[in-house]
Amino acid sequence: MLEMIASFKIKPERNHACIPIPLEATDFTLIDEWLDFIEKDPLKTTLVTLKSVSIMDEIQELSWSAMLQNRVPVLAIMAEH
């Protein structure tokens, strides 16, 4: 999103420019009761400000170097059922 704004040279005010969140309830669950709850939840977040997106992008960039410094061994087990 930030790259698109930069390429079109758009200058929205950082605290007021809103961006839709590209997530769907089915990204988290397929259980009908929970999907219904999410759909009816008046507190669900559907938009974030450009400032929030900038902060999330900065945190993501910082996490790359943090992940490379992590030397803790990990045991991962992949299974079905």
Secondary structure, DSSP 4 states (H G I P E B T S, - for coil): -HHHHHHTT----TTT-EEE----GGGT---HHHHHHHHH-TT---EEEHHHHHHHHHHHHHHHHHHHH------------
